[in-house]
Amino acid sequence: METNTVGIREIPRLDKWLMLSIQHLFAMFGATILVPLLTGLSPAVALVSSGLGTLAYLVITKGRIPAYLGSSFAFIAPLIAAVGIGGPEGAMIGSFFAGILYGIVALVIQATGVSWLMKLLPPVVIGPVIMVIGLGLAGVAIEMAMENPATESYSGTHFGVAMITLAITITAAIFFRGFFSLVPILTGIVGGYTAAWFFGLVDFSAVREASWIQSPEFLVPFVTYEPALNWTIIAIMVPIAVVTLSEHIGDQMVLSKVVEKNLVKEPGLHRSIMGDGVATVISSLLGGPPNTTYGENIGVVALTRVFSVFVIGGAAVAAVLFGFVGKVSALITTIPTSVMGGVSILLFGIIASNGLRMLIDNQVEIGKKRNLVIVSVVLVIGIGGAFIQVSDDVQIAGMALATIVGILLNLILPGRDPVKTNEEMFHDMSRKKDGSAA
């Protein structure tokens, strides 16, 4: 493994370049294919759109941010709801407008700075919303783990495979070291798939019938379908972009510390957010899920000290090529839902825990009545499934409504904490990394 630092614009030797790019491909693979498998979209299209989105991101950020973009977990529940309302085509319309919102925010940040966004989306709002994202999906994970999809009834065999998958994933996350500690999802899927094959839950007929080279099932507006606006889908999906914007800023702060450059300042947060938005728009025009920067790949960058955007670009090209390998795409579709359920039990719990961690890391005082009210209301509205029926065709529900209510409460209730500047946030992270502050 590479031990010496490789600069952001440096090109490694060809053999190391290939190895390091494949390493990034493995890091993102499990999570990137999990989202379309959970939401009824095509994993092959997700791989292609992930690769193309990452390449677009690298261009927009002037080749100065070594970040990989993959399928966003924050959009899982909205995508499931959107697919149920308008099919995969309808979900793509919602995804498209979520990407457009990213672009609008990027332009506003370029003109006015980022302070207004931090004021709108403080940790006391985003923390519980992230918890809602994870906890709201708990029922989905348990259903996949316990049910035989053929009979839609409880199956001890399927639940057993899910528990084996969960155990392998936990083992990889806790006890593995080095690069393998960064890919517990992929490890869990491979281990669970093996167990499922042993119990006779895997059917390889699709793999045998698939061609080696095969075009993914793209959903292209005005080519494969006629797009139609559905305001309920838009109302469900677009507000989630507000949540992922906060996560995006956090990823950029972490990556800034890894590469020891303030990437929020140069090339600028507006370029990074614009890149994320363009990647999501590209994905929506192909039939893939919304994209976001991946913590797994940031972990690989930190572990290897290889900051090269050319390595990230190599992984993106490899992802696109993988999407056109029919055998690989068919193999992905043979993964039993019980395996996905086992991985999801841990994954959705981690998402919820990350929301709690955001509150703790930012020292949000839950004992303070203002903060207690915001967190409590957001959690119950989001998890409880509250909705507002705006009209016969428009409904604002779940996470979208919880996010809006959280933002409004934060703006209305007195006693807001002061907003930190980019430099102050970057300095705080430096102190935490050096151990001079909790």
Solvent accessible surface area in square Angstrom, and as a share of the most:
residue,aa,sasa,rsa
1,M,124,0.56
2,E,23,0.10
3,T,111,0.64
4,N,110,0.57
5,T,75,0.44
6,V,11,0.06
7,G,27,0.26
8,I,17,0.09
9,R,142,0.52
10,E,89,0.40
11,I,97,0.49
12,P,14,0.09
13,R,152,0.55
14,L,137,0.68
15,D,82,0.42
16,K,71,0.30
17,W,69,0.24
18,L,118,0.59
19,M,97,0.43
20,L,2,0.01
21,S,4,0.02
22,I,53,0.27
23,Q,22,0.10
24,H,3,0.01
25,L,1,0.01
26,F,92,0.38
27,A,6,0.04
28,M,0,0.00
29,F,26,0.11
30,G,1,0.01
31,A,2,0.01
32,T,0,0.00
33,I,3,0.01
34,L,0,0.00
35,V,0,0.00
36,P,0,0.00
37,L,48,0.24
38,L,18,0.09
39,T,6,0.03
40,G,56,0.54
41,L,15,0.08
42,S,29,0.18
43,P,11,0.07
44,A,6,0.05
45,V,0,0.00
46,A,1,0.01
47,L,1,0.00
48,V,4,0.02
49,S,0,0.00
50,S,0,0.00
51,G,0,0.00
52,L,66,0.33
53,G,0,0.00
54,T,0,0.00
55,L,58,0.29
56,A,20,0.16
57,Y,0,0.00
58,L,17,0.08
59,V,117,0.67
60,I,40,0.20
61,T,0,0.00
62,K,81,0.34
63,G,12,0.12
64,R,90,0.33
65,I,0,0.00
66,P,1,0.00
67,A,1,0.00
68,Y,0,0.00
69,L,0,0.00
70,G,0,0.00
71,S,0,0.00
72,S,2,0.01
73,F,31,0.13
74,A,6,0.05
75,F,3,0.01
76,I,0,0.00
77,A,28,0.22
78,P,4,0.02
79,L,0,0.00
80,I,60,0.30
81,A,41,0.31
82,A,0,0.00
83,V,34,0.19
84,G,69,0.66
85,I,86,0.44
86,G,34,0.33
87,G,20,0.19
88,P,42,0.26
89,E,59,0.26
90,G,9,0.09
91,A,0,0.00
92,M,2,0.01
93,I,20,0.10
94,G,0,0.00
95,S,0,0.00
96,F,64,0.26
97,F,64,0.27
98,A,0,0.00
99,G,1,0.01
100,I,68,0.35
101,L,41,0.20
102,Y,3,0.01
103,G,12,0.11
104,I,93,0.47
105,V,11,0.07
106,A,2,0.01
107,L,105,0.52
108,V,58,0.33
109,I,12,0.06
110,Q,113,0.50
111,A,85,0.66
112,T,96,0.56
113,G,31,0.30
114,V,8,0.05
115,S,59,0.38
116,W,81,0.28
117,L,3,0.02
118,M,36,0.16
119,K,87,0.37
120,L,52,0.26
121,L,5,0.02
122,P,24,0.15
123,P,36,0.23
124,V,8,0.05
125,V,0,0.00
126,I,0,0.00
127,G,0,0.00
128,P,0,0.00
129,V,0,0.00
130,I,6,0.03
131,M,28,0.12
132,V,2,0.01
133,I,2,0.01
134,G,1,0.01
135,L,78,0.39
136,G,43,0.42
137,L,2,0.01
138,A,44,0.34
139,G,51,0.49
140,V,48,0.27
141,A,2,0.01
142,I,76,0.39
143,E,100,0.45
144,M,32,0.14
145,A,0,0.00
146,M,62,0.28
147,E,54,0.24
148,N,38,0.19
149,P,78,0.49
150,A,92,0.71
151,T,88,0.51
152,E,135,0.61
153,S,56,0.36
154,Y,137,0.52
155,S,17,0.11
156,G,43,0.41
157,T,60,0.35
158,H,17,0.07
159,F,59,0.24
160,G,30,0.29
161,V,1,0.00
162,A,0,0.00
163,M,69,0.31
164,I,65,0.33
165,T,0,0.00
166,L,28,0.14
167,A,55,0.42
168,I,52,0.27
169,T,2,0.01
170,I,72,0.37
171,T,56,0.33
172,A,0,0.00
173,A,41,0.32
174,I,100,0.51
175,F,141,0.59
176,F,73,0.31
177,R,177,0.65
178,G,34,0.33
179,F,18,0.08
180,F,127,0.53
181,S,38,0.25
182,L,41,0.21
183,V,8,0.05
184,P,27,0.17
185,I,21,0.11
186,L,35,0.17
187,T,32,0.19
188,G,0,0.00
189,I,9,0.04
190,V,88,0.50
191,G,18,0.17
192,G,0,0.00
193,Y,33,0.12
194,T,77,0.45
195,A,14,0.11
196,A,0,0.00
197,W,146,0.51
198,F,153,0.64
199,F,99,0.41
200,G,61,0.58
201,L,46,0.23
202,V,21,0.12
203,D,94,0.48
204,F,65,0.27
205,S,38,0.24
206,A,45,0.35
207,V,28,0.16
208,R,167,0.61
209,E,144,0.64
210,A,17,0.13
211,S,62,0.40
212,W,169,0.59
213,I,136,0.69
214,Q,81,0.36
215,S,72,0.47
216,P,13,0.08
217,E,143,0.64
218,F,48,0.20
219,L,35,0.17
220,V,44,0.25
221,P,24,0.15
222,F,147,0.61
223,V,115,0.66
224,T,77,0.45
225,Y,31,0.12
226,E,131,0.59
227,P,38,0.24
228,A,73,0.57
229,L,101,0.50
230,N,48,0.24
231,W,136,0.48
232,T,13,0.08
233,I,1,0.01
234,I,18,0.09
235,A,18,0.14
236,I,18,0.09
237,M,0,0.00
238,V,29,0.17
239,P,20,0.13
240,I,0,0.00
241,A,0,0.00
242,V,26,0.15
243,V,0,0.00
244,T,1,0.00
245,L,2,0.01
246,S,16,0.10
247,E,55,0.25
248,H,0,0.00
249,I,7,0.04
250,G,33,0.32
251,D,31,0.16
252,Q,1,0.01
253,M,9,0.04
254,V,65,0.38
255,L,0,0.00
256,S,0,0.00
257,K,30,0.13
258,V,17,0.10
259,V,7,0.04
260,E,117,0.53
261,K,112,0.48
262,N,33,0.17
263,L,3,0.02
264,V,6,0.03
265,K,137,0.58
266,E,85,0.38
267,P,5,0.03
268,G,3,0.03
269,L,6,0.03
270,H,43,0.19
271,R,79,0.29
272,S,1,0.00
273,I,0,0.00
274,M,49,0.22
275,G,0,0.00
276,D,0,0.00
277,G,2,0.02
278,V,48,0.27
279,A,0,0.00
280,T,1,0.01
281,V,27,0.16
282,I,44,0.22
283,S,0,0.00
284,S,2,0.02
285,L,71,0.35
286,L,35,0.17
287,G,3,0.03
288,G,0,0.00
289,P,1,0.00
290,P,1,0.00
291,N,3,0.02
292,T,16,0.10
293,T,5,0.03
294,Y,8,0.03
295,G,44,0.42
296,E,43,0.19
297,N,1,0.01
298,I,9,0.05
299,G,19,0.18
300,V,1,0.00
301,V,1,0.00
302,A,42,0.32
303,L,70,0.35
304,T,1,0.01
305,R,73,0.27
306,V,2,0.01
307,F,12,0.05
308,S,1,0.01
309,V,10,0.06
310,F,71,0.29
311,V,1,0.00
312,I,1,0.01
313,G,11,0.10
314,G,19,0.18
315,A,0,0.00
316,A,0,0.00
317,V,71,0.41
318,A,16,0.12
319,A,0,0.00
320,V,25,0.14
321,L,114,0.57
322,F,66,0.28
323,G,1,0.01
324,F,68,0.29
325,V,34,0.20
326,G,1,0.01
327,K,38,0.16
328,V,34,0.19
329,S,19,0.12
330,A,13,0.10
331,L,77,0.38
332,I,7,0.04
333,T,81,0.47
334,T,18,0.11
335,I,22,0.11
336,P,16,0.10
337,T,52,0.30
338,S,0,0.00
339,V,0,0.00
340,M,6,0.03
341,G,0,0.00
342,G,0,0.00
343,V,0,0.00
344,S,0,0.00
345,I,46,0.23
346,L,42,0.21
347,L,18,0.09
348,F,4,0.02
349,G,34,0.32
350,I,74,0.38
351,I,20,0.10
352,A,10,0.07
353,S,62,0.40
354,N,69,0.35
355,G,0,0.00
356,L,87,0.43
357,R,153,0.56
358,M,42,0.19
359,L,6,0.03
360,I,114,0.58
361,D,64,0.33
362,N,76,0.39
363,Q,133,0.59
364,V,26,0.15
365,E,117,0.52
366,I,67,0.34
367,G,77,0.74
368,K,72,0.30
369,K,166,0.70
370,R,23,0.08
371,N,7,0.04
372,L,85,0.42
373,V,66,0.38
374,I,0,0.00
375,V,12,0.07
376,S,47,0.31
377,V,49,0.28
378,V,0,0.00
379,L,39,0.19
380,V,108,0.62
381,I,36,0.18
382,G,9,0.08
383,I,80,0.41
384,G,63,0.61
385,G,42,0.40
386,A,42,0.32
387,F,113,0.47
388,I,91,0.46
389,Q,95,0.42
390,V,86,0.50
391,S,52,0.34
392,D,143,0.74
393,D,109,0.56
394,V,29,0.17
395,Q,48,0.21
396,I,38,0.19
397,A,23,0.18
398,G,16,0.16
399,M,19,0.08
400,A,1,0.01
401,L,12,0.06
402,A,0,0.00
403,T,1,0.00
404,I,62,0.31
405,V,31,0.18
406,G,0,0.00
407,I,22,0.11
408,L,90,0.45
409,L,36,0.18
410,N,2,0.01
411,L,69,0.35
412,I,127,0.64
413,L,44,0.22
414,P,112,0.70
415,G,45,0.43
416,R,94,0.34
417,D,100,0.52
418,P,126,0.79
419,V,57,0.33
420,K,104,0.44
421,T,61,0.36
422,N,34,0.17
423,E,93,0.42
424,E,85,0.38
425,M,29,0.13
426,F,41,0.17
427,H,106,0.47
428,D,33,0.17
429,M,50,0.22
430,S,24,0.15
431,R,99,0.36
432,K,93,0.39
433,K,117,0.50
434,D,112,0.58
435,G,62,0.60
436,S,80,0.52
437,A,33,0.25
438,A,113,0.88
